[in-house]
Amino acid sequence: MEVVKITPRGYCYGVVDAMKMVRQIAENPTAKKPIFVLGLIVHNRHAVDELNRYGVISLDGENRLELIEKVSQGTVVFTAHGVSQAVRRRAEEKGLDIVDATCPDVTKTHDLIRRLADADYTILYIGRRGHPEPEGAMGEAPDHVRLIETAADTDGLDLQGRRLAVVTQTTLSRWDTEQTIQELQARYPQIEVFNEICLATQLRQEAAVREAERCDVVIVVGDARSNNSNRLVQVVREQAGRPAYLVDTVGDIDPSWLEGKTTVGVTAGSSTPSPITREVVQFLEGYETAGATASRS
Ligand code: SF4
């Protein structure tokens, strides 16, 4: 099997830094213990397991204001997805040591939301419900921000004549977002657009779509809860017109996906550790398909 190793893929700068910060605090003998991560440091169970081996406790759950009530002492780590001001205040009130691993790109979006809210904008935030990044971003100005997934989510809202801005989650599909923004602009001509999809996400998506065109099938290595990994699958299917599958590990590869195929692309979400992706690549490089024919159109 010919394997196209799509680059860039895997850990982004925000995730690399977040993982490094947690390892450093875990190894620091003077750090207040126990060390809790509020939510999953990144949406990948292998990365979370690695931190568990350092004695770090990951608190999983959607509502981080509730999660922080489980912590009474020690150090709390805010994940790369960012937290709301209310969570930050509560951690301070509880006297916890704070390690803030929020990605600088997410912090930039939080700053933007605060500036817009101060100028009395209503902010339509395009993001995924139940994901921690929107929760943190909306918490910057709860009275001003509305979470939407599609333009139809603004049905019934009285937004005409308002100062209006649209802001996006960092890990969305650039193509999806463009379409939603165009629909919003048609509904609300006054709307100001702030596309906050981060560079790491954009580069991984663009490379995946470009390289998929010379592949019969693309395997995306990532966790089912990882938004950016799911978006990679989506953009390969929708923009390159190639079959794409998400796998957590090499064991998830279904041989039927490879039947009759000669070229497979491999990419990975920005929260996927490289060793997991390497195993997938090695497996595919050694894979021999019976009766492989060029199935690309
Ligand atoms: S995906 Fe983008 S926003 Fe998220 S941690 Fe990585 S660089 Fe930061």
Residues whose N, C-alpha, C, O or C-beta is under 5 A from the ligand:
A	BS01	SF4	C12 Y13 G14 V15 A80 C103 D105 V106 T170 C198 A200 T201 S270
